[in-house]
C-alpha cells in the first residue's frame, strides 16, 4: 500500500486507514507492531483496545510499546484474588489506576488487555463521578490539611516517611505524596499557608531529583462497591477491540470481522555480537535496496547527525530490534540494537539520583528494643530505648543500654560514634558485665589474633614491593580483537577494573588486586583480559576455583572467549579422568598450555608449571584452611588477581589503603533486564503454570525447596505433571560425583527442571534458565534471596522469580525482606542492601583467616577498628584520629519538634557522629533540609560542632570550649606541634572580625590554654571554623 506518510511516521496513512476500515494486518514483528499501533492511535484519535490471550503476552507487548512511546500506551491487568499475599502485587494496581484515569480523560490511548481483564466486572459503576483533582503551584495559597483530607478519601495511608506508592506524610510544613500511578513521589514545602517549593524526590535516598513550578494529578475516590460493577469495555462504549496473536511468520493484528488480510512481510533486523564496523556494513547493505529507511533512537543531536549520515529518516523513540520488509520496501534500524544499548528500565522503576549510590542508611537505623549494641568502652549490651537524662546544665536524649546484672549505661545521642550495632555470627551474644575485665580481655584476644593478620598483610606488601624478574609486553590486545568480541557493552566500573589490572601488569612490581563485584557483573571478563595480556607476553596463567562446577564454568567461558585467538586452555580437576589429567600435565610440562583452570588439584606435587606469571583466584574465602596456606605460598613473586562477589565493607577498605589494591564493580551489564519478582501463597496450579510457561519458550526452571527430606516428593509431583520433560534433583546429601553430573546436565540443557536446595546459591551460570521458584521464601535472609535470584536473568530473555509463602500472616521482618526483594528487581541491587553475613565473610575474603570467632566476640565493627589500628602500628603509620572534646554552652541537637520520629533522629545523630569529611557532612545537611525543612538554630550548632570535629582531627588539642563570650583551646601533646614559636606567632598575627582580644593561660595540669574573647556564641562558632590554620600539626590540612 503506497501512500503519503506523515512526518515522523513509518507506515502510510493509506495502510492505517485500511486497518481502521476492517483489514487485518499480519507478518509484523513485535517492534513493528508497537510502531504501527502508535501511529494508528495518533491518526485515529480515539482509544483502542488490543486483546491478547494471557497476561504474560499482554505485558510483553505492552513493554515493547511503552518503550517506543510511553505517552500513548496503557496496560490493564485483571484483578487477582487467588494466592495474592496482602501488601504485594501493587504493580497491577498501579497499571489499572493509570489506565482508568487516562481512559476517562482527554486524548487517545492504546490500552493492552486480556479477554479476562476486558470483560470482568471489576470497576465501580459511578467511577466517573469519583475523580478527585489535585493542583499545586509555587506561590499559591494552600492548606496541607485540606490536601490530606482529599488524599485519605482517595485511599492514601499516612506514614512517617514515604517510600511506597499510595502513602503520604505530613511533617509540619512538608507534605510528601506518592500517587500510585506515579513513578516517583513528590514533596511540597509550605511557608505558612503558601506553597514555597514543589519537588520530585527519590524514595530510597529521600533526596530531591528536580524542582517543579506546578504539578497536577487526578485520583479516584476509594469505593467498597463489589456488586453492580461494570466491565472495562462498558466504561468505554464504542471503543475498537482488536486481537493480537502470534504465528510462525510474526504477529497478526486481527479485526473482529475482517474484510481482508494484508501481510506486511516484516522480519527482524538483528545484529549479532560482531564488531561495530561489521554492524554498520550490514546497515549499508540493507539500506541500498529500500525506498524508505528510518533510524529510531533517543532524541539527541548525535543521533540526528548519525541518521543524516547514513541517509535515514530520524524518528525519536526506542525499540529492541529493527525490522525490514521487501514488500513495503521499508527498513527500520534501532539505535538500541545497532549500538548494543542497555534495556530501558521497566515502567515503575524509580528515577534515581545521578550519584548512583545511596547514602548509607546508618548502622543504627531501625533499632528496636532488644537489639544488641556494642559500646567501645563497656562491651556488648541490649538496646532499651531512648530516654531523657538530666544533668545540672541540661537535659539530653540518650540511648539506654542494658548490661548483665541489670546495670545500665546512658549514651547521649550526640556521642553515638561510641556505639554500633552488634554484627556477628552469634544470634544472641553474651552481654558484658560492667566493671568486669572480660570485655578488656576479649579486645586483647582479638588484638593478638588480628596482629598476625596485619603483620602478614604488611609482610606480603613489602614482598610485593620487590620488582618482578620479567616485564609484560605493553600490548593489552591485538587490534582490539578481544574487546570487540565481548558480547556486552563494558560498564564504566568494569572498564576501570580492566584498566587498573592492565596498568598494574605494565608496572615493575607484581600485580596484587582484589576485584569485587556482585553476581553476574562481569568480573570474569576482567580476568580474561589479564589472561590474554599474559598470553601475549608468553606467560602461563592459572585460574583457581573453589569448586569443580565453577572450574568447569570458567573453562567453558575461556574456551569461548580465548580459544579462537590461539590460546590453549587446560582443565585440571577431579572431574577429569586420570588419563585426561595425565595428558594435561604432559602438555603443561611441554609448554603447550597457556591457561590452566582448576581446583585445589593444581597444588598437587605432580603439577609443574613452567613460565607461570599470573595467578587468578576466584572466591578465595571458599577454600579450606589447608588450601589457603598453599595459595599463600603459591602467591609469592607472582602476579595475583583475586575475584570476589562478597562486598568488602567500607570500614575495611580504608584499612587496606596501600596494602591491597581494590577495584569495585557496582554497575550491572547494560543488556541485563530486571527480574520480574512476584510473591504468592503456595499453590501447585500456580507453580505448574510458571513451569509450563518457561518450558513453552524453551527455557529451564529452578525449583528451590530447602528441605532435603521432601525433595524426592516435590520432584516426583513435578515429574508426574510434566512427563515429557526431564526433572532432576540435587542436594548436599548426594555424592559429589552425582551432584556434579546432575548440575552439569542441567547446564548442558539435558535437564529441564532442577529441584534443588540452596546448593545452587553460587556457581552455575545457565543463560537458558530464566525462571526460579523459591518455596518458603520467608525463611531466607535478604542477601541469600538476592544471591539465589541471581541464578536467573543472565541472558537476553526476560527472567521470572516466584517467591512462595505459606497461607498465614507474614512476620513483619519477613514481609519487609520480601518487599525489598520484590521492589529491587534489577541485577545487583542487593549490593547496597545491608548484608550482615556477607560483611562477616568479607573479612575472610581479604585475609583468608578463620577470624569469625573473634568477630563474634567483639562485634564486626569493633574488629575492623582493632584491625585498622594494628595495621597502622605494624606498618608504622601515625594514628591521627584523636578528636578533641568539644563543649558547647548552648543546645546542639536535633529536637523532637524538628524530626518527630525517634528512629530518624537516632539515624541522623549516628550519621553525623560518624562523618569523616566535610563533603559527607554537607550531604547530610542537604538531606535534612530537603526532607524536614530549614535547620533550627540548635541543629545548626550540632553541625557546627561536627564540622569542628573533622577540621581538628589529629590536632594537639584536648578540649575546645565554646560559649557566648569566648572560644577556648586547651592544648595537649605540644610535642606534636611543628613549632611552638610558630603557634605564638600565628596567634599574634591572627586577624578575625569575631576576635575582641586573646590571652594565654595555664591549665591545672600545666598545659597551655588559648582564650579568644568574642561577642556571642555564633561569633565563637564562626571563629572556631576559621582558626584551624593556626595549629600547624603533623597532618596539617
Buried (B, 14 or more C-beta within 10 A) or exposed (E): BEEEBEEEBBBBBEBBBBBBEEBBBBBBBBBBBBBBBBBBBBBBEBBBBBBBEEBBBBBBBBBBBBBBBEEBBBBBBBBBEEBBBEBBBBBBBBBBBBBBBBBBEEEBBBBBBBBBBBBBBBBBBEBEEBBBEBEBBBEEEBEBEEBBEBBEBBEBEEBBBBBBBBBBBBBBBBBBBBBBBBBBBBBBBBEEEEBBBBBBBBBBBBBBBEEBEEBEBBBBBEBEEEEEBBBBBEBBEEBBBBBBEEEEBBBBBBBEEBEEBBBBBBBBBEBEEEEEEEBEEBBEEBBEEBEBBBBBBEEEEEBBEBBEEBEBBBBBBBBBBBBBBEEBEBBBBBBBBBBBBBBBBBBBBBEBBEEEEBBBBBBBBBBEEEEBBBBBEBBBBBBBBBEEBEEEEEEBBBBBBBBBEEBEBBBBBBBBBBBBBBBBEBEEBEBBBBEEEEBEEBBEBBBEBBBBBBBBBBEBBEEBEEEBEEEBEEEBBEEEEBBBBBBBBBBEBBBBBBBBBBEBBBEEEBBBBBBBBBBBBBBBBBBBBBBBBBBBBEBBBBBBBBBBBBBBBBBBBBBEBBEEBEBBBBBBBBBBEEEBBEBBBEBBEEEEBBBBBBBBBBBEEEBEBEBBBBBBBBBBBBBEEEBBEBBEEBBEBBBBBBBBBBBBBEBBBEBBEEBBBBBBBBBBBBBBBBBBBBBBBBEEEBBBBBBEBBBEEEBBBBBBBBEBEEBEEBBEBBBEBBEEBBBBBBBEEBEEEEBBBBBBBBBEBEBBBBBBBBBBBBBBBBBBBBBBBBBBBBBBEBBBBBBBBBBBBBBEBBBBBBBBBEEEEBEEEBBBBBBBBBBBBBBBBBBBBBBBBBBBBBBBBBBBBEBBEBBBBBBBBBBBBBBBBBBBBBBEEEEBEBBBEBBBBBBBBBBEEBBEEBBBBBBBBBBBBBBEEEEBBEBBBEBBBBBBBEBBEBBBBBBBBBBBBBBBBBBBBBBBBBBEBBBBBBBBEEEBBEEEEEBEEBBEEBEEEBBEEBEEEEBEEEBBBBBBBBEEBBBBBBBBEBBBEBBBBEEEE
